[in-house]
């Protein structure tokens, strides 16, 4: 099942993608896609629906029908750094002995095809295609063996990063990770039953038609069950939280010489089975 949110920014409605690639309106069934709607019992109820009985929404998603972030009212957007050994190498850093954890502020979250802003004063705005893990059943001290039962589904994340703010401006990584528009989510939340192995997904990212990233979740250092268990030692994971699990090599910082985003450029990225995103880069 591919759950989504459609409509103007701040006025999105819940929807689901049918087998013909059309959006069906879920407004009569749930208030939005997030929070308790992502609990196992609620997802089971949604999966039992006859989609042909739901109103069809006019327009083609991601063409003439805007999609919003696939998760509403995201409580936490928790990110993992240096989680691919080849990306750590291109960044000139060692693979960490434990996961590097940082946050994106929820004000960074936007739709999958919304414009991404280069912040004022930025000279090193970068891209990172990542697998997003959406929490369904929350919990603390989750065991690795039980971790996958806490996953509602998966989505594409573009972990936009300002490298000077992140690395050179003193303090934590969060400073360069949470700027407005730095967290595109979607196009849809693909429920866990449709992703039998989240560690076997091809992922890629182009800028202006040039392929920069071409990797696979198979090369993660710390895989999804471990990350869920690990994070739950330090915080409660709650329904609708999103974990962004790191990026493969090919980011702008790792090019020789480095390449960074400029207003007027276009990013196109995706993960097999989870959909694609397209973002125009604009100046803040």
Helices and strands as residue ranges (DSSP letters): E 2-6, E 13-17, E 23-25, G 35-38, H 40-47, G 51-53, E 77-81, H 85-90, E 100-104, G 106-108, E 109-110, E 116-118, E 125-126, E 129-135, G 144-150, E 151-159, E 161-162, H 163-163, I 164-168, H 174-177, E 183-185, E 189-191, G 192-194, E 202-207, E 210-216, G 217-219, H 224-231, E 242-244, G 252-254, E 266-271, E 275-283
